[in-house]
């Protein structure tokens, strides 16, 4: 009888201690994806029609600028084309607010080049072929990037994020939010 009570007491004490100490080992810690967090750093290959000879970009290339970092599933598809053209239509307004637009998908650089050429895009598209950067930003779904956007401030912190956006209205939503943040 006493042994049974002792076993229960040990279990009551040891199990909570074990889970408290071991929980960091089992936790899925996805950091850097919420407003206020430092944006995860990365370097990727890509394409930009203004600097066609450059092949590699990182967040450090945009130091002291606002960054619209948008993830999308695939070049040359209807929703992605609508969203990209929307950002392009507003690109001068973004530039006037010291903001750069960066699109990320798992398409290859050559596909990005064709996509930019056929749609008159003059902002950077990056190739995340293995989904590594998309995963850092909670934007990967098995074989392609989810349609999510992160607004990164000039100090490299996430100022706002959108999850599962609508391509038709999203570029204007981003411009409105950026304007609101800058004016507050």
DORO-861835 format. One record per residue (C-alpha): chain; x, y, z. Coordinates in nm, 4 decimals, decimal comma, always signed. Each point is the difference from the previous one (the first is absolute). Example, Ala and Ser with C-alpha at 12.3 -4.5 7.8 and 13.67 -1.06 7.14 Angstrom:
2
<node><ch>A</ch><xx>+1,2300</xx><yy>-0,4500</yy><zz>+0,7800</zz></node>
<node><ch>A</ch><xx>+0,1370</xx><yy>+0,3440</yy><zz>-0,0660</zz></node>
This chain:
184
<node><ch>A</ch><xx>+0,0000</xx><yy>+0,0000</yy><zz>+0,0000</zz></node>
<node><ch>A</ch><xx>+0,2718</xx><yy>+0,2469</yy><zz>+0,0960</zz></node>
<node><ch>A</ch><xx>+0,1957</xx><yy>-0,0791</yy><zz>-0,3160</zz></node>
<node><ch>A</ch><xx>-0,3096</xx><yy>+0,0743</yy><zz>-0,2081</zz></node>
<node><ch>A</ch><xx>-0,0430</xx><yy>+0,3444</yy><zz>+0,1652</zz></node>
<node><ch>A</ch><xx>+0,3680</xx><yy>+0,0736</yy><zz>-0,0418</zz></node>
<node><ch>A</ch><xx>-0,0190</xx><yy>-0,0905</yy><zz>-0,3696</zz></node>
<node><ch>A</ch><xx>-0,2955</xx><yy>+0,2372</yy><zz>-0,0431</zz></node>
<node><ch>A</ch><xx>+0,1796</xx><yy>+0,2840</yy><zz>+0,1773</zz></node>
<node><ch>A</ch><xx>+0,3106</xx><yy>-0,0534</yy><zz>-0,2132</zz></node>
<node><ch>A</ch><xx>-0,2117</xx><yy>+0,0019</yy><zz>-0,3162</zz></node>
<node><ch>A</ch><xx>-0,1824</xx><yy>+0,3146</yy><zz>+0,1100</zz></node>
<node><ch>A</ch><xx>+0,3300</xx><yy>+0,1771</yy><zz>+0,0580</zz></node>
<node><ch>A</ch><xx>+0,2195</xx><yy>-0,1439</yy><zz>-0,2762</zz></node>
<node><ch>A</ch><xx>-0,2373</xx><yy>+0,0120</yy><zz>-0,2987</zz></node>
<node><ch>A</ch><xx>-0,0617</xx><yy>+0,3782</yy><zz>+0,0161</zz></node>
<node><ch>A</ch><xx>+0,3737</xx><yy>+0,0610</yy><zz>+0,0505</zz></node>
<node><ch>A</ch><xx>+0,0828</xx><yy>-0,2225</yy><zz>-0,2974</zz></node>
<node><ch>A</ch><xx>-0,2445</xx><yy>+0,1767</yy><zz>-0,2330</zz></node>
<node><ch>A</ch><xx>+0,1138</xx><yy>+0,3416</yy><zz>+0,1188</zz></node>
<node><ch>A</ch><xx>+0,3636</xx><yy>-0,0800</yy><zz>-0,0676</zz></node>
<node><ch>A</ch><xx>-0,0547</xx><yy>-0,2031</yy><zz>-0,3170</zz></node>
<node><ch>A</ch><xx>-0,2577</xx><yy>+0,2209</yy><zz>-0,1747</zz></node>
<node><ch>A</ch><xx>+0,2628</xx><yy>+0,2107</yy><zz>-0,1816</zz></node>
<node><ch>A</ch><xx>+0,1312</xx><yy>-0,3206</yy><zz>-0,1549</zz></node>
<node><ch>A</ch><xx>-0,3392</xx><yy>-0,0839</yy><zz>-0,1493</zz></node>
<node><ch>A</ch><xx>-0,1277</xx><yy>+0,3478</yy><zz>-0,0831</zz></node>
<node><ch>A</ch><xx>-0,0266</xx><yy>+0,1180</yy><zz>-0,3550</zz></node>
<node><ch>A</ch><xx>+0,1528</xx><yy>+0,3421</yy><zz>+0,0263</zz></node>
<node><ch>A</ch><xx>-0,0792</xx><yy>+0,2090</yy><zz>-0,3055</zz></node>
<node><ch>A</ch><xx>+0,1378</xx><yy>+0,3424</yy><zz>+0,0725</zz></node>
<node><ch>A</ch><xx>+0,0291</xx><yy>+0,3147</yy><zz>-0,1981</zz></node>
<node><ch>A</ch><xx>-0,3430</xx><yy>-0,0176</yy><zz>-0,1553</zz></node>
<node><ch>A</ch><xx>-0,2072</xx><yy>+0,2300</yy><zz>+0,2214</zz></node>
<node><ch>A</ch><xx>-0,0223</xx><yy>+0,3784</yy><zz>+0,0141</zz></node>
<node><ch>A</ch><xx>+0,2806</xx><yy>+0,1365</yy><zz>+0,2131</zz></node>
<node><ch>A</ch><xx>+0,2306</xx><yy>-0,2968</yy><zz>-0,0684</zz></node>
<node><ch>A</ch><xx>+0,3258</xx><yy>+0,0381</yy><zz>-0,1875</zz></node>
<node><ch>A</ch><xx>-0,0559</xx><yy>-0,1190</yy><zz>-0,3576</zz></node>
<node><ch>A</ch><xx>+0,1859</xx><yy>-0,3252</yy><zz>-0,0737</zz></node>
<node><ch>A</ch><xx>+0,3034</xx><yy>+0,0711</yy><zz>-0,2184</zz></node>
<node><ch>A</ch><xx>+0,0528</xx><yy>-0,1807</yy><zz>-0,3282</zz></node>
<node><ch>A</ch><xx>+0,1822</xx><yy>+0,0070</yy><zz>-0,3314</zz></node>
<node><ch>A</ch><xx>-0,1626</xx><yy>-0,1335</yy><zz>-0,3175</zz></node>
<node><ch>A</ch><xx>+0,0550</xx><yy>+0,0015</yy><zz>-0,3743</zz></node>
<node><ch>A</ch><xx>-0,2474</xx><yy>+0,1922</yy><zz>-0,2051</zz></node>
<node><ch>A</ch><xx>-0,0690</xx><yy>+0,2485</yy><zz>-0,2744</zz></node>
<node><ch>A</ch><xx>-0,0633</xx><yy>+0,3726</yy><zz>-0,0348</zz></node>
<node><ch>A</ch><xx>-0,0396</xx><yy>+0,1631</yy><zz>-0,3414</zz></node>
<node><ch>A</ch><xx>+0,1718</xx><yy>+0,3202</yy><zz>+0,1195</zz></node>
<node><ch>A</ch><xx>+0,3121</xx><yy>-0,1903</yy><zz>+0,1117</zz></node>
<node><ch>A</ch><xx>-0,0080</xx><yy>-0,3103</yy><zz>-0,2234</zz></node>
<node><ch>A</ch><xx>+0,3675</xx><yy>-0,0877</yy><zz>+0,0607</zz></node>
<node><ch>A</ch><xx>-0,0461</xx><yy>-0,0287</yy><zz>+0,3750</zz></node>
<node><ch>A</ch><xx>-0,0883</xx><yy>-0,3518</yy><zz>+0,1048</zz></node>
<node><ch>A</ch><xx>-0,0104</xx><yy>-0,0032</yy><zz>+0,3808</zz></node>
<node><ch>A</ch><xx>-0,1985</xx><yy>+0,2085</yy><zz>+0,2479</zz></node>
<node><ch>A</ch><xx>-0,0281</xx><yy>+0,0153</yy><zz>+0,3769</zz></node>
<node><ch>A</ch><xx>-0,1944</xx><yy>+0,2160</yy><zz>+0,2439</zz></node>
<node><ch>A</ch><xx>+0,3231</xx><yy>+0,1913</yy><zz>+0,0657</zz></node>
<node><ch>A</ch><xx>-0,0231</xx><yy>+0,1353</yy><zz>-0,3562</zz></node>
<node><ch>A</ch><xx>-0,3010</xx><yy>+0,2016</yy><zz>+0,1131</zz></node>
<node><ch>A</ch><xx>+0,1530</xx><yy>+0,1542</yy><zz>+0,3121</zz></node>
<node><ch>A</ch><xx>-0,1945</xx><yy>+0,2999</yy><zz>+0,1336</zz></node>
<node><ch>A</ch><xx>-0,2949</xx><yy>-0,0618</yy><zz>-0,2358</zz></node>
<node><ch>A</ch><xx>-0,3477</xx><yy>-0,1336</yy><zz>+0,0520</zz></node>
<node><ch>A</ch><xx>-0,0372</xx><yy>-0,3438</yy><zz>-0,1585</zz></node>
<node><ch>A</ch><xx>-0,3167</xx><yy>-0,1567</yy><zz>-0,1342</zz></node>
<node><ch>A</ch><xx>+0,0921</xx><yy>-0,3677</yy><zz>+0,0089</zz></node>
<node><ch>A</ch><xx>-0,2747</xx><yy>-0,1958</yy><zz>-0,1678</zz></node>
<node><ch>A</ch><xx>-0,0153</xx><yy>-0,3759</yy><zz>-0,0461</zz></node>
<node><ch>A</ch><xx>-0,2035</xx><yy>-0,1496</yy><zz>-0,2821</zz></node>
<node><ch>A</ch><xx>-0,0553</xx><yy>-0,3467</yy><zz>-0,1492</zz></node>
<node><ch>A</ch><xx>+0,1070</xx><yy>+0,0125</yy><zz>-0,3652</zz></node>
<node><ch>A</ch><xx>+0,0982</xx><yy>+0,2310</yy><zz>-0,2843</zz></node>
<node><ch>A</ch><xx>-0,2256</xx><yy>+0,0147</yy><zz>-0,3070</zz></node>
<node><ch>A</ch><xx>-0,3161</xx><yy>-0,1001</yy><zz>+0,1895</zz></node>
<node><ch>A</ch><xx>-0,3036</xx><yy>+0,2262</yy><zz>+0,0063</zz></node>
<node><ch>A</ch><xx>-0,0049</xx><yy>+0,0973</yy><zz>+0,3691</zz></node>
<node><ch>A</ch><xx>+0,3743</xx><yy>+0,0552</yy><zz>+0,0180</zz></node>
<node><ch>A</ch><xx>-0,0034</xx><yy>+0,2069</yy><zz>-0,3196</zz></node>
<node><ch>A</ch><xx>-0,2847</xx><yy>+0,2172</yy><zz>+0,1348</zz></node>
<node><ch>A</ch><xx>+0,1864</xx><yy>+0,0569</yy><zz>+0,3271</zz></node>
<node><ch>A</ch><xx>+0,3337</xx><yy>+0,0764</yy><zz>-0,1706</zz></node>
<node><ch>A</ch><xx>-0,1624</xx><yy>+0,2461</yy><zz>-0,2419</zz></node>
<node><ch>A</ch><xx>-0,1743</xx><yy>+0,1644</yy><zz>+0,2959</zz></node>
<node><ch>A</ch><xx>+0,3324</xx><yy>+0,0543</yy><zz>+0,1751</zz></node>
<node><ch>A</ch><xx>+0,1494</xx><yy>+0,1266</yy><zz>-0,3267</zz></node>
<node><ch>A</ch><xx>-0,2825</xx><yy>+0,2541</yy><zz>-0,0485</zz></node>
<node><ch>A</ch><xx>+0,0734</xx><yy>+0,1393</yy><zz>+0,3472</zz></node>
<node><ch>A</ch><xx>+0,3798</xx><yy>-0,0331</yy><zz>-0,0167</zz></node>
<node><ch>A</ch><xx>+0,0668</xx><yy>+0,3733</yy><zz>-0,0408</zz></node>
<node><ch>A</ch><xx>-0,2123</xx><yy>+0,0741</yy><zz>+0,3062</zz></node>
<node><ch>A</ch><xx>+0,1914</xx><yy>-0,2632</yy><zz>+0,1989</zz></node>
<node><ch>A</ch><xx>+0,3315</xx><yy>+0,1492</yy><zz>-0,1159</zz></node>
<node><ch>A</ch><xx>-0,1128</xx><yy>+0,3473</yy><zz>+0,1091</zz></node>
<node><ch>A</ch><xx>-0,0455</xx><yy>-0,1480</yy><zz>+0,3496</zz></node>
<node><ch>A</ch><xx>+0,3559</xx><yy>-0,1475</yy><zz>-0,0047</zz></node>
<node><ch>A</ch><xx>-0,1360</xx><yy>-0,3519</yy><zz>-0,0486</zz></node>
<node><ch>A</ch><xx>+0,1201</xx><yy>-0,2859</yy><zz>-0,2180</zz></node>
<node><ch>A</ch><xx>-0,2124</xx><yy>-0,2906</yy><zz>-0,1204</zz></node>
<node><ch>A</ch><xx>+0,1397</xx><yy>-0,3549</yy><zz>+0,0072</zz></node>
<node><ch>A</ch><xx>-0,1959</xx><yy>-0,3027</yy><zz>-0,1190</zz></node>
<node><ch>A</ch><xx>+0,0992</xx><yy>-0,3542</yy><zz>+0,0982</zz></node>
<node><ch>A</ch><xx>-0,1131</xx><yy>-0,3295</yy><zz>-0,1504</zz></node>
<node><ch>A</ch><xx>+0,1682</xx><yy>-0,3322</yy><zz>-0,0721</zz></node>
<node><ch>A</ch><xx>+0,0262</xx><yy>+0,0784</yy><zz>-0,3722</zz></node>
<node><ch>A</ch><xx>+0,3460</xx><yy>+0,0019</yy><zz>-0,1578</zz></node>
<node><ch>A</ch><xx>+0,1767</xx><yy>+0,3235</yy><zz>-0,0922</zz></node>
<node><ch>A</ch><xx>-0,0600</xx><yy>-0,0619</yy><zz>-0,3727</zz></node>
<node><ch>A</ch><xx>-0,3762</xx><yy>-0,0260</yy><zz>+0,0616</zz></node>
<node><ch>A</ch><xx>+0,0106</xx><yy>+0,3215</yy><zz>+0,2069</zz></node>
<node><ch>A</ch><xx>+0,1775</xx><yy>+0,1724</yy><zz>-0,2891</zz></node>
<node><ch>A</ch><xx>-0,2730</xx><yy>-0,1077</yy><zz>-0,2436</zz></node>
<node><ch>A</ch><xx>-0,2721</xx><yy>+0,1014</yy><zz>+0,2476</zz></node>
<node><ch>A</ch><xx>+0,1543</xx><yy>+0,3453</yy><zz>+0,0470</zz></node>
<node><ch>A</ch><xx>+0,0441</xx><yy>+0,0486</yy><zz>-0,3751</zz></node>
<node><ch>A</ch><xx>-0,3511</xx><yy>-0,1099</yy><zz>-0,0944</zz></node>
<node><ch>A</ch><xx>-0,1654</xx><yy>+0,2163</yy><zz>+0,2693</zz></node>
<node><ch>A</ch><xx>+0,2262</xx><yy>+0,3071</yy><zz>+0,0055</zz></node>
<node><ch>A</ch><xx>+0,1114</xx><yy>-0,0578</yy><zz>+0,3604</zz></node>
<node><ch>A</ch><xx>+0,2929</xx><yy>+0,2064</yy><zz>+0,1249</zz></node>
<node><ch>A</ch><xx>+0,0272</xx><yy>-0,1313</yy><zz>+0,3550</zz></node>
<node><ch>A</ch><xx>+0,1999</xx><yy>-0,2962</yy><zz>+0,1272</zz></node>
<node><ch>A</ch><xx>-0,1270</xx><yy>-0,3580</yy><zz>-0,0141</zz></node>
<node><ch>A</ch><xx>+0,1974</xx><yy>-0,2566</yy><zz>+0,2000</zz></node>
<node><ch>A</ch><xx>+0,0281</xx><yy>-0,3762</yy><zz>-0,0439</zz></node>
<node><ch>A</ch><xx>-0,0635</xx><yy>-0,2059</yy><zz>+0,3122</zz></node>
<node><ch>A</ch><xx>+0,0152</xx><yy>-0,3349</yy><zz>-0,1776</zz></node>
<node><ch>A</ch><xx>+0,0245</xx><yy>-0,2132</yy><zz>+0,3138</zz></node>
<node><ch>A</ch><xx>-0,2394</xx><yy>+0,2109</yy><zz>+0,2085</zz></node>
<node><ch>A</ch><xx>+0,2580</xx><yy>+0,0832</yy><zz>+0,2674</zz></node>
<node><ch>A</ch><xx>-0,0741</xx><yy>+0,3728</yy><zz>+0,0195</zz></node>
<node><ch>A</ch><xx>-0,3729</xx><yy>-0,0583</yy><zz>-0,0373</zz></node>
<node><ch>A</ch><xx>+0,0194</xx><yy>-0,2292</yy><zz>+0,3036</zz></node>
<node><ch>A</ch><xx>+0,1847</xx><yy>+0,2698</yy><zz>+0,1989</zz></node>
<node><ch>A</ch><xx>-0,2971</xx><yy>+0,2274</yy><zz>-0,0657</zz></node>
<node><ch>A</ch><xx>-0,2705</xx><yy>-0,2626</yy><zz>+0,0639</zz></node>
<node><ch>A</ch><xx>-0,0887</xx><yy>+0,0138</yy><zz>-0,3689</zz></node>
<node><ch>A</ch><xx>+0,0674</xx><yy>-0,3493</yy><zz>-0,1355</zz></node>
<node><ch>A</ch><xx>-0,2576</xx><yy>-0,2635</yy><zz>-0,0937</zz></node>
<node><ch>A</ch><xx>+0,1643</xx><yy>-0,3295</yy><zz>-0,1007</zz></node>
<node><ch>A</ch><xx>+0,1072</xx><yy>+0,1007</yy><zz>-0,3523</zz></node>
<node><ch>A</ch><xx>-0,0642</xx><yy>+0,3729</yy><zz>-0,0382</zz></node>
<node><ch>A</ch><xx>-0,0181</xx><yy>+0,3297</yy><zz>+0,1892</zz></node>
<node><ch>A</ch><xx>-0,3226</xx><yy>+0,1162</yy><zz>+0,1612</zz></node>
<node><ch>A</ch><xx>-0,1337</xx><yy>+0,3409</yy><zz>-0,0941</zz></node>
<node><ch>A</ch><xx>+0,1262</xx><yy>+0,1987</yy><zz>+0,3023</zz></node>
<node><ch>A</ch><xx>+0,1617</xx><yy>+0,3425</yy><zz>+0,0309</zz></node>
<node><ch>A</ch><xx>+0,2303</xx><yy>+0,1600</yy><zz>+0,2547</zz></node>
<node><ch>A</ch><xx>+0,0595</xx><yy>+0,3722</yy><zz>+0,0348</zz></node>
<node><ch>A</ch><xx>+0,3516</xx><yy>+0,0470</yy><zz>+0,1372</zz></node>
<node><ch>A</ch><xx>+0,1061</xx><yy>+0,3349</yy><zz>+0,1433</zz></node>
<node><ch>A</ch><xx>+0,3313</xx><yy>+0,1784</yy><zz>-0,0737</zz></node>
<node><ch>A</ch><xx>+0,1522</xx><yy>-0,1493</yy><zz>+0,3177</zz></node>
<node><ch>A</ch><xx>-0,0734</xx><yy>-0,3550</yy><zz>-0,1180</zz></node>
<node><ch>A</ch><xx>-0,3003</xx><yy>-0,0716</yy><zz>+0,2232</zz></node>
<node><ch>A</ch><xx>-0,3319</xx><yy>-0,1367</yy><zz>-0,1165</zz></node>
<node><ch>A</ch><xx>-0,2490</xx><yy>+0,2860</yy><zz>+0,0190</zz></node>
<node><ch>A</ch><xx>-0,3049</xx><yy>-0,1877</yy><zz>-0,1311</zz></node>
<node><ch>A</ch><xx>-0,0931</xx><yy>-0,3317</yy><zz>-0,1591</zz></node>
<node><ch>A</ch><xx>-0,2816</xx><yy>-0,1267</yy><zz>-0,2184</zz></node>
<node><ch>A</ch><xx>-0,0864</xx><yy>-0,3691</yy><zz>-0,0231</zz></node>
<node><ch>A</ch><xx>-0,1921</xx><yy>-0,1536</yy><zz>-0,2917</zz></node>
<node><ch>A</ch><xx>-0,0537</xx><yy>+0,3201</yy><zz>-0,1961</zz></node>
<node><ch>A</ch><xx>-0,2325</xx><yy>+0,0735</yy><zz>-0,2928</zz></node>
<node><ch>A</ch><xx>+0,2127</xx><yy>+0,0889</yy><zz>-0,3028</zz></node>
<node><ch>A</ch><xx>-0,2450</xx><yy>+0,2535</yy><zz>-0,1437</zz></node>
<node><ch>A</ch><xx>-0,0083</xx><yy>+0,2381</yy><zz>+0,2971</zz></node>
<node><ch>A</ch><xx>+0,3168</xx><yy>-0,0843</yy><zz>+0,1889</zz></node>
<node><ch>A</ch><xx>+0,2548</xx><yy>+0,2407</yy><zz>-0,1546</zz></node>
<node><ch>A</ch><xx>-0,2249</xx><yy>+0,2965</yy><zz>+0,0895</zz></node>
<node><ch>A</ch><xx>-0,0465</xx><yy>-0,1383</yy><zz>+0,3544</zz></node>
<node><ch>A</ch><xx>+0,3779</xx><yy>-0,0065</yy><zz>+0,0413</zz></node>
<node><ch>A</ch><xx>+0,0395</xx><yy>+0,3554</yy><zz>-0,1323</zz></node>
<node><ch>A</ch><xx>-0,2761</xx><yy>+0,1241</yy><zz>+0,2324</zz></node>
<node><ch>A</ch><xx>+0,1572</xx><yy>-0,1710</yy><zz>+0,3027</zz></node>
<node><ch>A</ch><xx>+0,3470</xx><yy>+0,1301</yy><zz>-0,0811</zz></node>
<node><ch>A</ch><xx>-0,1371</xx><yy>+0,3534</yy><zz>-0,0379</zz></node>
<node><ch>A</ch><xx>-0,1897</xx><yy>-0,0330</yy><zz>+0,3294</zz></node>
<node><ch>A</ch><xx>+0,3089</xx><yy>-0,1225</yy><zz>+0,1877</zz></node>
<node><ch>A</ch><xx>+0,2243</xx><yy>+0,2708</yy><zz>-0,1417</zz></node>
<node><ch>A</ch><xx>-0,2559</xx><yy>+0,2709</yy><zz>+0,0849</zz></node>
<node><ch>A</ch><xx>-0,0497</xx><yy>-0,1067</yy><zz>+0,3629</zz></node>
